[in-house]
Amino acid sequence: GAVVSQHPSWVICKSGTSVKIECRSLDFQATTMFWYRQFPKQSLMLMATSNEGSKATYEQGVEKDKFLINHASLTLSTLTVTSAHPEDSSFYICSARRDSPLHFGNGTRLTVT
Amino acid sequence: GQNIDQPTEMTATEGAIVQINCTYQTSGFNGLFWYQQHAGEAPTFLSYNVLDGLEEKGRFSSFLSRSKGYSYLLLKELQMKDSASYLCAVRLNTGFQKLVFGTGTRLLVSP
């Protein structure tokens, strides 16, 4: 069964608005979650590491003021894309580690018009 | 920086065997993972190597040579449903042990 739940599966928003994506670990606690972005026909690019109770760690080139990450509890991390632009349209995937491998949510397809 | 390279695309025939290679140069190493990803879906875990050698899991096997910075995923008895992207990923031995993905290989299985 699913280990990580991500919501929504897809969202369409207008340019300039903000979108929040939720990532939940099911039946286990995740002190660390990871947020990835994937453009068409490309691989997954790590955006940031979300840490419960502290600030997220962003990868080089990722704007922390644009992609707000909040790890509110041991089972929930949220990614908010602020002031979205068409170039932010992408597939956003969260992940959490249970045992050894990372388990991924089903992803969120964001389209900014 | 981290470099993880895979062939972009491969084709194979149903019932055949295919080997997908992955070479890596990373700032740390704490395991290598293989994931399968169908278009529009999230990656699913296939295999994991932390020590040198071969790990077998049904139709899928993965090999690792840490000294050579090299791994491969072997798929046997190919089925049409194996058409997907295959992602090689290295877990770094940093505090968060983040997973860095390779470029991915799109595999097309034909009848």
Backbone of each chain as ProteinMPNN parsed JSONL, in Angstrom:
{"seq_chain_A": "GAVVSQHPSWVICKSGTSVKIECRSLDFQATTMFWYRQFPKQSLMLMATSNEGSKATYEQGVEKDKFLINHASLTLSTLTVTSAHPEDSSFYICSARRDSPLHFGNGTRLTVT", "coords_chain_A": {"N_chain_A": [[0.825, -1.206, 0.0], [0.183, 2.382, -0.16], [2.799, 4.457, 0.943], [3.577, 7.052, 1.179], [1.647, 9.929, 0.949], [0.418, 12.305, -1.316], [-0.912, 15.508, -2.027], [-2.524, 18.114, -3.841], [-3.251, 15.909, -6.685], [-3.146, 17.063, -9.131], [-3.054, 20.442, -10.28], [-4.286, 23.492, -11.478], [-3.416, 26.791, -11.908], [-3.607, 30.392, -11.846], [-1.275, 32.734, -13.16], [0.761, 34.374, -10.81], [-0.605, 33.683, -8.539], [-0.672, 31.622, -5.512], [0.227, 28.286, -4.633], [-0.395, 25.434, -2.677], [1.1, 22.43, -1.723], [0.658, 19.283, -0.288], [2.327, 16.816, 1.677], [2.271, 13.712, 3.077], [3.399, 11.325, 5.41], [2.529, 7.985, 5.788], [1.492, 6.055, 8.438], [4.021, 6.1, 9.566], [6.684, 7.96, 11.078], [8.305, 10.774, 9.815], [11.087, 12.483, 10.053], [12.528, 13.799, 8.232], [11.89, 14.95, 5.016], [11.859, 14.994, 1.452], [11.807, 17.218, -1.302], [11.175, 17.131, -4.718], [11.556, 18.17, -8.148], [10.347, 17.716, -11.417], [10.857, 18.1, -14.773], [9.364, 17.712, -18.068], [10.385, 14.703, -19.576], [12.763, 14.662, -18.239], [15.038, 14.018, -15.492], [14.62, 13.558, -11.912], [14.977, 16.404, -9.932], [16.447, 17.459, -7.029], [14.962, 19.695, -4.826], [14.764, 20.674, -2.198], [15.416, 19.885, 1.251], [13.293, 18.904, 3.726], [12.847, 19.565, 7.09], [11.621, 18.474, 10.135], [10.578, 20.711, 12.533], [12.558, 22.569, 12.078], [14.266, 24.891, 9.85], [13.969, 24.495, 6.293], [16.364, 22.962, 4.088], [17.778, 24.216, 1.271], [18.521, 23.409, -2.142], [21.213, 24.439, -4.256], [20.486, 27.233, -6.226], [17.756, 27.129, -5.984], [15.024, 29.065, -5.141], [14.402, 30.141, -1.988], [12.494, 31.862, -1.006], [10.524, 31.712, -2.801], [9.704, 29.099, -3.007], [8.223, 27.871, -0.504], [8.703, 25.955, 2.343], [7.273, 23.987, 4.812], [7.541, 22.06, 7.601], [5.429, 20.79, 9.408], [4.727, 18.801, 11.21], [5.599, 15.482, 12.347], [4.596, 13.945, 10.361], [3.834, 15.452, 8.23], [4.602, 17.554, 5.548], [4.718, 20.609, 3.796], [4.706, 22.232, 0.64], [4.799, 25.351, -0.706], [4.214, 27.071, -3.569], [4.927, 30.189, -4.374], [3.572, 33.159, -5.847], [3.232, 32.137, -8.509], [4.554, 31.32, -11.74], [4.345, 30.727, -15.296], [6.68, 29.261, -15.957], [7.077, 27.768, -13.72], [5.554, 25.608, -13.964], [5.343, 22.205, -13.621], [6.211, 18.858, -12.532], [5.84, 18.011, -9.309], [7.282, 16.267, -6.693], [7.151, 14.594, -3.619], [9.034, 12.972, -1.007], [9.766, 10.421, 1.4], [11.688, 8.712, 3.878], [11.364, 5.399, 4.7], [12.512, 2.755, 6.495], [15.103, 1.695, 4.463], [14.976, 2.566, 1.595], [13.908, 5.524, -0.264], [10.56, 6.536, -0.33], [8.075, 7.559, -2.549], [5.641, 10.137, -2.988], [2.622, 10.388, -4.996], [2.969, 12.497, -6.634], [2.507, 15.864, -7.89], [0.993, 17.514, -10.44], [1.611, 20.549, -11.635], [0.192, 23.241, -13.297], [0.636, 26.355, -14.576], [-1.111, 29.053, -15.68]], "CA_chain_A": [[0.0, 0.0, 0.0], [0.899, 3.653, -0.239], [3.608, 4.816, 2.097], [3.577, 8.507, 1.213], [0.482, 10.481, 0.278], [0.649, 13.684, -1.761], [-2.175, 16.113, -2.452], [-3.39, 17.447, -4.811], [-2.569, 15.202, -7.763], [-2.898, 18.046, -10.181], [-3.633, 21.748, -9.989], [-4.098, 24.545, -12.471], [-3.592, 28.088, -11.251], [-3.28, 31.552, -12.669], [0.002, 33.365, -12.885], [0.724, 35.321, -9.704], [-1.23, 33.085, -7.354], [0.147, 30.659, -4.768], [-0.309, 26.922, -4.585], [0.176, 24.631, -1.594], [1.109, 20.979, -1.954], [0.86, 18.574, 0.974], [2.972, 15.509, 1.625], [2.088, 13.036, 4.357], [3.884, 9.962, 5.573], [1.433, 7.17, 6.314], [1.853, 5.007, 9.399], [5.369, 6.214, 10.105], [7.103, 9.331, 11.286], [9.404, 11.175, 8.928], [11.68, 13.742, 10.483], [13.076, 14.417, 7.025], [11.235, 14.676, 3.737], [12.57, 15.625, 0.344], [10.962, 17.712, -2.391], [11.815, 17.075, -6.022], [10.816, 18.717, -9.279], [10.695, 16.988, -12.636], [10.343, 18.647, -16.024], [9.091, 16.627, -19.02], [11.476, 13.907, -20.136], [13.982, 14.863, -17.47], [15.078, 13.267, -14.243], [14.196, 14.281, -10.717], [15.94, 17.349, -9.381], [16.155, 17.766, -5.632], [14.783, 21.123, -4.558], [15.043, 21.006, -0.806], [15.212, 18.89, 2.296], [12.377, 19.446, 4.724], [13.187, 19.027, 8.401], [10.627, 18.755, 11.16], [11.003, 21.564, 13.631], [13.602, 23.523, 11.711], [14.135, 25.417, 8.493], [14.336, 23.591, 5.209], [17.659, 23.162, 3.436], [17.509, 24.324, -0.163], [19.614, 23.149, -3.061], [21.715, 25.621, -4.949], [19.679, 27.698, -7.342], [16.323, 27.086, -5.657], [14.69, 30.271, -4.382], [13.693, 29.767, -0.765], [11.343, 32.747, -0.793], [9.499, 31.362, -3.779], [9.247, 27.749, -2.671], [8.18, 27.849, 0.959], [8.525, 24.615, 2.868], [6.946, 23.935, 6.229], [7.432, 20.672, 8.092], [4.652, 21.129, 10.595], [4.675, 17.685, 12.152], [6.42, 14.348, 11.935], [3.97, 13.236, 9.248], [3.337, 16.385, 7.227], [5.414, 18.638, 5.011], [4.013, 21.31, 2.724], [5.474, 23.074, -0.284], [3.974, 26.404, -1.282], [4.807, 27.802, -4.689], [4.368, 31.536, -4.257], [3.608, 33.996, -7.051], [3.583, 31.17, -9.55], [4.687, 31.756, -13.128], [4.264, 29.571, -16.208], [7.896, 28.43, -15.923], [7.017, 26.892, -12.538], [4.761, 24.431, -14.335], [6.228, 21.044, -13.516], [5.734, 17.744, -11.715], [6.488, 18.126, -8.004], [7.16, 14.983, -5.992], [7.766, 14.556, -2.302], [9.456, 11.634, -0.618], [10.173, 10.22, 2.785], [12.395, 7.445, 4.009], [10.95, 4.396, 5.688], [13.572, 1.748, 6.372], [16.226, 2.225, 3.692], [14.73, 3.362, 0.388], [12.945, 6.609, -0.246], [9.25, 6.266, -0.919], [7.601, 8.788, -3.164], [4.235, 10.414, -3.185], [2.207, 10.224, -6.39], [3.327, 13.678, -7.408], [1.525, 16.916, -8.181], [1.215, 18.166, -11.733], [1.233, 21.96, -11.535], [0.145, 24.013, -14.542], [0.398, 27.77, -14.321], [-1.568, 29.671, -16.939]], "C_chain_A": [[0.853, 1.247, 0.0], [1.623, 3.932, 1.067], [3.607, 6.322, 2.304], [2.389, 9.005, 0.388], [0.734, 11.927, -0.083], [-0.66, 14.236, -2.328], [-1.98, 17.584, -2.761], [-2.576, 16.698, -5.861], [-2.264, 16.14, -8.922], [-3.597, 19.354, -9.801], [-3.297, 22.698, -11.134], [-4.333, 25.873, -11.767], [-3.182, 29.207, -12.199], [-1.938, 32.133, -12.233], [-0.149, 34.406, -11.77], [0.09, 34.78, -8.444], [-0.276, 32.102, -6.697], [-0.552, 29.314, -4.692], [0.384, 26.156, -3.473], [0.023, 23.154, -1.908], [1.43, 20.302, -0.633], [1.48, 17.2, 0.743], [2.874, 14.881, 3.012], [2.72, 11.65, 4.351], [2.789, 9.168, 6.29], [1.991, 6.093, 7.232], [3.309, 5.02, 9.823], [5.727, 7.69, 10.224], [8.327, 9.632, 10.432], [9.95, 12.515, 9.388], [12.256, 14.508, 9.295], [12.262, 13.986, 5.811], [11.978, 15.457, 2.66], [11.561, 16.058, -0.718], [11.76, 17.735, -3.689], [10.921, 17.756, -7.055], [11.29, 17.968, -10.525], [10.037, 17.648, -13.834], [10.193, 17.505, -17.024], [10.36, 16.007, -19.584], [12.804, 14.169, -19.443], [13.911, 14.072, -16.175], [14.627, 14.135, -13.078], [15.324, 15.174, -10.213], [15.532, 17.69, -7.953], [16.064, 19.274, -5.443], [15.235, 21.466, -3.144], [14.8, 19.818, 0.088], [14.402, 19.545, 3.395], [12.638, 18.768, 6.064], [12.15, 19.439, 9.437], [11.227, 19.609, 12.27], [12.115, 22.538, 13.307], [13.421, 23.966, 10.273], [14.579, 24.382, 7.466], [15.723, 23.95, 4.671], [17.446, 23.115, 1.937], [18.748, 24.001, -0.979], [20.006, 24.451, -3.76], [20.823, 25.966, -6.128], [18.185, 27.67, -7.1], [16.001, 28.259, -4.739], [13.857, 29.923, -3.147], [12.481, 30.647, -0.491], [10.206, 32.434, -1.761], [8.885, 29.993, -3.456], [9.337, 27.588, -1.15], [7.875, 26.435, 1.443], [8.307, 24.688, 4.362], [6.751, 22.49, 6.639], [6.765, 20.75, 9.454], [4.633, 20.031, 11.651], [5.52, 16.548, 11.61], [5.814, 13.573, 10.767], [3.526, 14.165, 8.122], [4.375, 17.428, 6.854], [4.618, 19.306, 3.9], [4.984, 22.148, 1.914], [4.505, 24.081, -0.867], [4.764, 27.108, -2.366], [4.169, 29.177, -4.695], [4.532, 32.3, -5.565], [4.025, 33.149, -8.261], [3.632, 31.811, -10.937], [4.637, 30.531, -14.036], [5.503, 28.676, -16.176], [7.981, 27.543, -14.689], [6.188, 25.644, -12.816], [5.689, 23.223, -14.389], [5.521, 19.956, -12.726], [6.521, 17.804, -10.411], [6.223, 16.852, -7.22], [7.846, 15.077, -4.639], [8.167, 13.126, -1.979], [9.851, 11.611, 0.844], [10.816, 8.846, 2.876], [11.742, 6.598, 5.1], [11.855, 3.187, 5.48], [14.677, 2.352, 5.523], [15.846, 3.076, 2.491], [13.796, 4.534, 0.639], [11.662, 6.132, -0.905], [8.67, 7.583, -1.381], [6.092, 8.902, -3.124], [3.909, 10.294, -4.663], [2.462, 11.456, -7.248], [2.163, 14.631, -7.616], [1.899, 17.567, -9.496], [0.703, 19.596, -11.628], [1.302, 22.606, -12.914], [-0.222, 25.439, -14.207], [0.052, 28.448, -15.645], [-1.365, 31.176, -16.944]], "O_chain_A": [[2.075, 1.189, 0.139], [1.107, 3.668, 2.153], [3.633, 6.812, 3.433], [2.164, 8.549, -0.733], [1.21, 12.701, 0.748], [-1.409, 13.536, -3.009], [-1.309, 18.266, -1.986], [-1.354, 16.836, -5.921], [-1.244, 16.008, -9.598], [-4.601, 19.354, -9.089], [-2.189, 22.702, -11.671], [-5.351, 26.049, -11.097], [-2.508, 28.99, -13.206], [-1.54, 32.022, -11.074], [-1.076, 35.217, -11.79], [0.24, 35.374, -7.376], [0.783, 31.785, -7.238], [-1.78, 29.234, -4.688], [1.606, 26.217, -3.337], [-1.047, 22.693, -2.306], [2.364, 20.699, 0.063], [1.196, 16.522, -0.245], [3.339, 15.454, 3.997], [2.58, 10.898, 3.386], [2.206, 9.632, 7.27], [2.86, 5.316, 6.839], [3.788, 4.038, 10.39], [5.147, 8.547, 9.556], [9.26, 8.833, 10.349], [9.346, 13.559, 9.14], [12.443, 15.723, 9.359], [11.987, 12.802, 5.617], [12.64, 16.456, 2.941], [10.59, 15.353, -0.995], [12.863, 18.28, -3.753], [9.713, 17.898, -6.868], [12.467, 17.634, -10.663], [8.812, 17.745, -13.906], [10.81, 16.452, -16.863], [11.28, 16.705, -20.01], [13.862, 13.918, -20.02], [12.866, 13.532, -15.812], [14.295, 15.307, -13.254], [16.471, 14.746, -10.088], [14.418, 18.15, -7.702], [16.955, 20.026, -5.839], [15.984, 22.418, -2.925], [14.084, 18.879, -0.26], [14.769, 20.593, 3.926], [12.648, 17.54, 6.156], [11.845, 20.622, 9.587], [12.25, 19.263, 12.862], [12.57, 23.266, 14.189], [12.537, 23.483, 9.566], [15.428, 23.529, 7.725], [16.181, 25.087, 4.788], [16.992, 22.108, 1.393], [19.874, 24.279, -0.567], [19.237, 25.409, -3.836], [20.454, 25.102, -6.923], [17.418, 28.145, -7.938], [16.624, 28.43, -3.692], [12.724, 29.457, -3.272], [11.544, 30.222, 0.184], [9.066, 32.848, -1.552], [7.684, 29.783, -3.624], [10.375, 27.223, -0.599], [6.911, 25.806, 1.005], [9.046, 25.355, 5.086], [5.903, 21.784, 6.092], [7.419, 20.774, 10.496], [4.534, 20.31, 12.846], [6.091, 16.654, 10.525], [6.438, 12.652, 10.24], [2.906, 13.713, 7.16], [4.95, 18.096, 7.713], [3.918, 18.631, 3.145], [5.952, 22.697, 2.44], [3.496, 23.702, -1.46], [5.834, 27.664, -2.121], [2.982, 29.307, -4.994], [5.506, 32.111, -6.294], [5.024, 33.419, -8.927], [2.86, 32.716, -11.256], [4.866, 29.412, -13.577], [5.392, 27.462, -16.349], [8.844, 26.669, -14.606], [6.132, 24.731, -11.991], [6.688, 23.221, -15.108], [4.375, 20.118, -12.306], [7.744, 17.66, -10.418], [5.08, 16.412, -7.098], [8.967, 15.573, -4.524], [7.691, 12.182, -2.61], [10.215, 12.627, 1.436], [10.539, 7.948, 2.081], [11.593, 7.02, 6.247], [11.936, 2.662, 4.369], [15.152, 3.442, 5.841], [16.334, 4.199, 2.362], [13.016, 4.552, 1.591], [11.685, 5.418, -1.907], [8.762, 8.597, -0.688], [5.366, 7.911, -3.214], [4.804, 10.12, -5.491], [2.198, 11.449, -8.45], [0.996, 14.25, -7.528], [2.995, 18.108, -9.644], [-0.504, 19.823, -11.543], [2.318, 22.533, -13.604], [-1.273, 25.697, -13.62], [0.828, 28.415, -16.599], [-1.697, 31.84, -17.926]]}, "seq_chain_B": "GQNIDQPTEMTATEGAIVQINCTYQTSGFNGLFWYQQHAGEAPTFLSYNVLDGLEEKGRFSSFLSRSKGYSYLLLKELQMKDSASYLCAVRLNTGFQKLVFGTGTRLLVSP", "coords_chain_B": {"N_chain_B": [[30.29, 19.102, -7.438], [27.698, 16.798, -8.401], [27.754, 13.972, -10.463], [25.9, 11.835, -12.318], [25.466, 9.448, -14.583], [23.568, 8.062, -17.248], [22.504, 6.015, -20.036], [20.46, 7.662, -22.455], [18.25, 6.583, -23.866], [16.927, 3.302, -24.496], [16.24, 0.367, -26.382], [14.47, -2.713, -26.554], [13.515, -6.162, -26.991], [10.522, -7.946, -26.308], [10.737, -10.499, -23.879], [13.462, -10.618, -23.951], [16.764, -9.829, -22.552], [17.961, -6.991, -20.833], [20.47, -4.594, -20.105], [21.031, -1.858, -18.099], [23.159, 0.744, -17.714], [24.956, 2.661, -15.239], [26.955, 5.3, -14.298], [28.832, 6.982, -11.817], [29.964, 9.953, -10.154], [30.382, 11.253, -7.224], [30.181, 13.403, -4.315], [30.079, 11.972, -2.052], [29.166, 8.744, -0.751], [26.635, 6.493, -0.023], [25.229, 4.256, -0.768], [23.417, 2.889, -3.576], [20.617, 3.278, -5.605], [17.938, 1.92, -7.541], [15.215, 2.966, -9.446], [11.971, 2.628, -10.898], [10.035, 4.379, -13.247], [6.956, 5.13, -14.538], [5.42, 7.019, -17.15], [4.209, 10.101, -16.038], [3.81, 9.238, -13.482], [4.787, 8.514, -10.058], [8.137, 7.611, -9.006], [8.987, 4.183, -8.418], [10.445, 1.995, -6.076], [13.039, -0.236, -6.912], [15.537, -1.623, -6.496], [18.507, -1.957, -4.448], [21.848, -1.235, -3.649], [24.589, -1.369, -1.476], [26.964, -2.485, -0.89], [29.672, -3.922, -2.815], [28.874, -5.984, -5.615], [26.303, -8.314, -6.668], [22.823, -7.935, -6.524], [19.913, -9.747, -6.404], [16.567, -9.808, -7.46], [13.953, -11.319, -8.196], [12.936, -10.818, -11.483], [14.617, -8.737, -11.744], [17.917, -7.502, -11.355], [20.647, -5.992, -9.678], [23.837, -4.503, -9.906], [26.864, -3.518, -8.333], [29.898, -1.648, -8.351], [31.946, -0.125, -6.352], [34.545, 0.883, -6.46], [34.874, 1.458, -9.112], [32.881, 3.23, -9.557], [30.385, 2.483, -10.613], [27.384, 0.993, -11.76], [24.856, -1.37, -12.645], [21.601, -2.163, -13.902], [19.827, -5.051, -14.39], [17.457, -6.453, -16.426], [15.423, -9.167, -16.849], [13.686, -11.485, -19.021], [11.929, -9.711, -20.432], [8.99, -7.731, -20.364], [6.131, -6.17, -21.864], [5.107, -4.282, -20.146], [7.319, -3.369, -18.872], [8.268, -1.216, -20.158], [9.393, 1.893, -19.529], [10.807, 4.595, -17.589], [14.025, 4.326, -16.155], [15.634, 4.986, -13.235], [18.675, 5.814, -11.835], [20.076, 6.301, -8.68], [22.045, 7.969, -6.271], [22.741, 7.743, -2.873], [23.827, 10.153, -0.72], [26.386, 10.522, 1.784], [25.771, 12.53, 3.604], [24.531, 14.638, 6.298], [21.708, 14.587, 5.972], [21.425, 12.571, 4.222], [20.654, 12.702, 1.475], [19.093, 11.884, -1.663], [20.391, 11.667, -4.835], [19.589, 11.947, -8.18], [20.22, 10.244, -11.275], [20.406, 10.857, -14.825], [18.452, 9.321, -15.992], [17.0, 6.607, -17.837], [15.171, 5.898, -20.655], [13.311, 3.17, -21.418], [12.195, 1.191, -24.022], [10.126, -1.404, -24.74], [9.528, -3.667, -27.217], [7.204, -5.694, -29.133]], "CA_chain_B": [[29.024, 18.703, -8.013], [27.4, 15.378, -8.511], [27.524, 13.497, -11.821], [25.364, 10.466, -12.403], [25.152, 9.336, -16.007], [22.912, 6.867, -17.779], [22.1, 6.228, -21.431], [19.176, 8.361, -22.528], [17.191, 5.684, -24.324], [17.29, 1.954, -24.924], [15.128, -0.424, -26.881], [14.672, -4.152, -26.427], [12.373, -6.959, -27.426], [9.827, -8.748, -25.292], [11.385, -11.78, -23.601], [14.928, -10.481, -23.96], [17.444, -9.301, -21.355], [18.572, -5.684, -21.094], [21.307, -4.069, -19.022], [21.081, -0.402, -18.074], [24.356, 1.126, -16.963], [24.967, 3.93, -14.508], [28.253, 5.66, -13.735], [28.64, 8.112, -10.906], [31.049, 10.63, -9.444], [29.673, 12.062, -6.24], [30.998, 13.889, -3.199], [29.971, 10.994, -0.977], [28.405, 7.582, -1.211], [26.093, 5.624, 1.01], [24.258, 3.352, -1.38], [22.905, 3.212, -4.909], [19.241, 2.806, -5.743], [17.293, 1.928, -8.855], [13.772, 3.189, -9.422], [11.237, 2.594, -12.158], [9.013, 5.431, -13.306], [6.118, 5.22, -15.715], [5.11, 8.402, -17.501], [3.181, 10.758, -15.249], [3.652, 8.613, -12.167], [5.93, 8.638, -9.159], [9.077, 6.486, -9.076], [8.816, 3.076, -7.482], [11.717, 1.4, -5.712], [13.325, -1.55, -7.485], [16.684, -2.34, -5.974], [19.427, -1.167, -3.641], [23.176, -1.816, -3.377], [25.502, -0.555, -0.691], [28.247, -3.181, -1.004], [29.962, -4.425, -4.155], [28.307, -7.276, -5.952], [25.026, -8.436, -7.351], [21.611, -8.158, -5.736], [18.896, -10.276, -7.3], [15.198, -9.669, -6.952], [13.059, -11.759, -9.253], [13.428, -10.557, -12.834], [15.53, -7.597, -11.704], [19.157, -7.642, -10.596], [21.465, -4.786, -9.75], [25.242, -4.742, -9.59], [27.599, -2.313, -7.925], [31.333, -1.629, -8.121], [32.231, 1.189, -5.773], [35.857, 1.36, -6.904], [34.726, 1.954, -10.479], [31.776, 4.182, -9.648], [29.598, 1.88, -11.694], [26.305, 0.082, -11.415], [23.914, -1.667, -13.728], [20.336, -2.834, -13.609], [19.591, -6.096, -15.38], [16.063, -6.856, -16.491], [15.297, -10.406, -17.602], [12.336, -11.863, -19.483], [11.258, -8.431, -20.574], [7.566, -7.68, -20.671], [5.737, -4.869, -22.416], [4.88, -3.344, -19.038], [8.606, -2.865, -18.397], [8.547, 0.054, -20.843], [9.339, 2.932, -18.497], [12.118, 5.187, -17.322], [14.728, 3.703, -15.041], [16.429, 6.03, -12.623], [19.752, 5.432, -10.928], [20.205, 7.375, -7.69], [23.074, 7.766, -5.25], [22.486, 8.362, -1.565], [25.043, 10.767, -0.207], [26.585, 10.291, 3.212], [25.658, 13.794, 4.329], [23.653, 14.525, 7.448], [20.351, 14.244, 5.585], [21.502, 11.423, 3.315], [19.769, 12.952, 0.355], [19.205, 11.011, -2.825], [20.619, 12.436, -6.048], [19.2, 11.096, -9.29], [20.865, 10.32, -12.566], [19.668, 11.44, -15.944], [17.324, 8.454, -16.327], [17.026, 5.87, -19.105], [13.833, 5.483, -21.138], [13.361, 1.845, -22.034], [11.03, 0.831, -24.823], [10.071, -2.831, -25.029], [8.669, -3.904, -28.378], [6.78, -7.096, -29.256]], "C_chain_B": [[28.883, 17.205, -8.078], [27.13, 15.028, -9.966], [27.08, 12.052, -11.786], [24.823, 10.302, -13.806], [24.544, 7.988, -16.369], [22.669, 7.094, -19.266], [20.696, 6.83, -21.467], [18.026, 7.422, -22.873], [17.761, 4.321, -24.683], [16.037, 1.27, -25.455], [15.48, -1.897, -26.757], [13.386, -4.863, -26.823], [11.793, -7.754, -26.266], [10.513, -10.108, -25.128], [12.895, -11.719, -23.515], [15.445, -10.021, -22.598], [18.054, -7.954, -21.73], [19.353, -5.235, -19.858], [21.392, -2.555, -19.149], [22.219, 0.015, -17.152], [24.203, 2.49, -16.302], [26.381, 4.156, -13.983], [28.076, 6.906, -12.895], [29.962, 8.65, -10.372], [30.373, 11.595, -8.493], [30.594, 12.416, -5.084], [30.914, 12.986, -1.982], [29.151, 9.83, -1.49], [27.936, 6.773, -0.015], [24.99, 4.751, 0.428], [23.776, 3.834, -2.725], [21.564, 2.521, -5.098], [18.811, 2.838, -7.2], [15.786, 2.056, -8.654], [13.221, 3.043, -10.828], [10.186, 3.689, -12.13], [8.263, 5.355, -14.625], [5.71, 6.664, -15.907], [3.98, 8.946, -16.636], [2.971, 10.189, -13.86], [4.906, 8.834, -11.317], [6.876, 7.449, -9.349], [8.742, 5.415, -8.048], [10.155, 2.373, -7.287], [11.866, 0.009, -6.312], [14.404, -2.291, -6.71], [17.663, -1.39, -5.29], [20.728, -1.932, -3.427], [23.964, -0.846, -2.505], [26.899, -1.182, -0.698], [28.428, -3.659, -2.445], [29.294, -5.773, -4.376], [26.929, -7.161, -6.551], [23.906, -8.679, -6.351], [20.526, -8.607, -6.692], [17.532, -10.229, -6.64], [14.244, -10.04, -8.069], [13.659, -11.52, -10.617], [14.457, -9.432, -12.865], [16.762, -7.914, -10.86], [19.906, -6.324, -10.707], [22.858, -5.106, -9.236], [25.906, -3.429, -9.227], [29.092, -2.597, -7.83], [31.685, -0.241, -7.62], [33.564, 1.741, -6.26], [35.786, 1.949, -8.305], [33.624, 2.992, -10.606], [30.762, 3.74, -10.688], [28.536, 0.947, -11.13], [25.539, -0.272, -12.676], [22.679, -2.338, -13.159], [20.085, -3.819, -14.743], [18.127, -6.514, -15.31], [15.964, -8.092, -17.393], [13.851, -10.624, -18.017], [11.454, -10.621, -19.637], [9.793, -8.585, -20.956], [7.234, -6.274, -21.163], [5.585, -3.838, -21.301], [6.182, -2.802, -18.447], [9.019, -1.59, -19.132], [8.316, 1.186, -19.85], [10.7, 3.618, -18.459], [12.722, 4.518, -16.104], [15.757, 4.704, -14.524], [17.434, 5.433, -11.651], [19.924, 6.599, -9.945], [21.238, 7.003, -6.643], [22.655, 8.454, -3.967], [23.812, 8.877, -1.025], [25.168, 10.512, 1.288], [26.677, 11.598, 3.98], [24.719, 13.588, 5.5], [22.247, 14.089, 7.084], [20.289, 13.036, 4.667], [20.545, 11.591, 2.137], [20.109, 12.06, -0.821], [19.325, 11.885, -4.069], [20.403, 11.512, -7.24], [20.045, 11.324, -10.521], [19.914, 10.846, -13.613], [18.471, 10.597, -16.365], [17.478, 7.821, -17.703], [15.607, 5.464, -19.481], [13.995, 4.18, -21.896], [12.063, 1.579, -22.78], [11.134, -0.647, -25.165], [9.076, -3.046, -26.164], [8.328, -5.39, -28.49], [7.733, -7.91, -30.131]], "O_chain_B": [[29.828, 16.454, -7.839], [26.357, 15.716, -10.634], [27.785, 11.17, -11.294], [23.838, 10.939, -14.179], [24.948, 6.937, -15.871], [22.631, 8.239, -19.717], [19.857, 6.538, -20.615], [16.966, 7.463, -22.249], [18.908, 4.197, -25.112], [14.921, 1.563, -25.026], [16.648, -2.278, -26.844], [12.327, -4.252, -26.966], [12.512, -8.174, -25.359], [10.828, -10.78, -26.11], [13.534, -12.666, -23.057], [14.689, -9.85, -21.641], [18.601, -7.799, -22.822], [18.941, -5.47, -18.722], [21.783, -2.036, -20.194], [22.236, -0.318, -15.967], [23.432, 3.342, -16.745], [26.938, 3.295, -13.301], [27.271, 7.779, -13.219], [30.929, 7.915, -10.17], [29.852, 12.631, -8.908], [31.649, 11.808, -4.9], [31.605, 13.212, -0.989], [28.516, 9.921, -2.541], [28.711, 6.418, 0.872], [23.953, 4.538, 1.055], [23.731, 5.036, -2.99], [21.402, 1.34, -4.79], [19.264, 3.673, -7.983], [15.176, 1.371, -7.832], [13.909, 3.3, -11.815], [9.526, 3.902, -11.113], [8.853, 5.496, -15.696], [5.659, 7.441, -14.953], [2.923, 8.326, -16.517], [2.062, 10.606, -13.142], [5.941, 9.283, -11.81], [6.449, 6.389, -9.807], [8.272, 5.712, -6.949], [10.906, 2.184, -8.244], [10.955, -0.816, -6.239], [14.216, -3.442, -6.314], [17.648, -0.182, -5.525], [20.722, -3.112, -3.075], [23.997, 0.356, -2.772], [27.897, -0.482, -0.531], [27.46, -3.784, -3.196], [29.166, -6.586, -3.461], [26.454, -6.077, -6.893], [24.022, -9.514, -5.454], [20.246, -7.929, -7.681], [17.358, -10.551, -5.465], [13.777, -9.172, -8.807], [14.773, -11.966, -10.892], [15.096, -9.2, -13.891], [16.66, -8.516, -9.791], [19.804, -5.625, -11.715], [23.04, -5.861, -8.281], [25.555, -2.37, -9.746], [29.51, -3.629, -7.307], [31.715, 0.714, -8.396], [33.696, 2.95, -6.453], [36.56, 2.845, -8.642], [33.455, 3.577, -11.675], [30.337, 4.525, -11.535], [28.763, 0.218, -10.164], [25.581, 0.463, -13.663], [22.704, -2.978, -12.108], [20.128, -3.452, -15.917], [17.629, -6.886, -14.247], [16.372, -8.058, -18.554], [12.924, -10.04, -17.455], [10.381, -10.517, -19.041], [9.418, -9.444, -21.754], [7.968, -5.32, -20.906], [5.897, -2.662, -21.489], [6.16, -1.888, -17.622], [10.01, -0.957, -18.767], [7.196, 1.41, -19.39], [11.616, 3.264, -19.201], [12.023, 4.186, -15.147], [16.616, 5.192, -15.259], [17.084, 4.652, -10.766], [19.916, 7.759, -10.356], [21.296, 5.861, -6.186], [22.259, 9.62, -3.98], [24.783, 8.132, -0.892], [24.167, 10.309, 1.975], [27.514, 11.771, 4.866], [24.173, 12.5, 5.683], [21.643, 13.299, 7.809], [19.204, 12.536, 4.369], [19.73, 10.712, 1.853], [21.224, 11.558, -0.963], [18.473, 12.735, -4.328], [20.971, 10.422, -7.299], [20.521, 12.428, -10.782], [18.779, 11.226, -13.327], [17.566, 11.103, -17.029], [18.024, 8.433, -18.621], [14.926, 4.773, -18.722], [14.722, 4.102, -22.886], [10.972, 1.726, -22.23], [12.096, -1.089, -25.793], [7.916, -2.646, -26.068], [9.071, -6.241, -28.003], [7.517, -9.105, -30.332]]}, "name": "protein", "num_of_chains": 2, "seq": "GAVVSQHPSWVICKSGTSVKIECRSLDFQATTMFWYRQFPKQSLMLMATSNEGSKATYEQGVEKDKFLINHASLTLSTLTVTSAHPEDSSFYICSARRDSPLHFGNGTRLTVTGQNIDQPTEMTATEGAIVQINCTYQTSGFNGLFWYQQHAGEAPTFLSYNVLDGLEEKGRFSSFLSRSKGYSYLLLKELQMKDSASYLCAVRLNTGFQKLVFGTGTRLLVSP"}
